[in-house]
Amino acid sequence: MDFVLARQLRDRPAAANGVPFDRGPAVGPLIEPFDVLYEAELPRYEMPADLERIYGRLGFGDRVVYSNFVASLDGVVTLGDRPSAGSVISGRNQADRFLMGLLRACADAVLLGAGTLRATPGHRWTPEHIYPDAAAGFAGLRKKLGRKPQPRLVVFTRSGDIALDHPAVVAGATVVTSEAGARTLGGRLPDSCDVIRADDVTRAVGELRLRGYEVLLTEGGPHLLGELVQAGLLDEAFLTISPVIAGRDVDARLGMVASVEFLPDRQLWSRLLSARRHEDFLFLRYGLGKS
């Protein structure tokens, strides 16, 4: 095979008081190709050869909302107040990071809750930030798809309480907030930012589409995903299963969807669209039912 997996995970440095932080992009070559275990008939983009050789074909319809999460074997996606929980749960797995970059490369915009922004200091929601070795391929894919050079970051906050000095905000973001939140923000946002006043996700997504953002990725958190699912807006879910057990005790360790309950009254069954494997990690793609 053409690639060798970089097996050594680098030590995570600690910030003050021993709190770990996102230290930025991983380095080193990726990988041998993913093993395709199952794939339904799906849209497929024309992809740069280096990306296709690793993952295979990937594609979406013209208008879609899709999510991407990594979960522990026991279903945990957050670790209480600990920052950069996804990196901890995945062990900074290179295949997972590659897929994160690939999914970002497909998107017009990346949707986040303000809590996810705060919990990931120093991060940039761009393809090359998470997997720089494939930057040229990601850029080539975006060019083929007619996308702008970078996906637009969209941050949801009802209160208007966001980290204004976060580098991802400084670089440019669309902030979705309430009328009260907009008053709280006042004129404090960087010039690179704009505001959508919307009290619910349906209106917000509609406004994003009016602005030309049709292919939308959300990376969390669970509360925002819960709102999207409840509103019937989430079309697909990508879920990486990490072979680690997180456990639950005192801390709030959420699953993929929070702040809303469906079963037993409302049954939202999904359809498996694809399954891939890379070493001990599983990479699943589901299409969501709307009933």
PyMOL commands that set and color helices and strands:
alter all, ss='L'
color gray80, all
select helices_A, chain A and resi 16-18+49-55+85-90+94-106+114-119+127-130+132-145+167-171+179-185+201-210+222-230
alter helices_A, ss='H'
color red, helices_A
select strands_A, chain A and resi 35-39+64-71+109-113+152-156+173-177+194-197+215-218+236-241+270-278+281-288
alter strands_A, ss='S'
color yellow, strands_A
deselect
rebuild
show_as cartoon
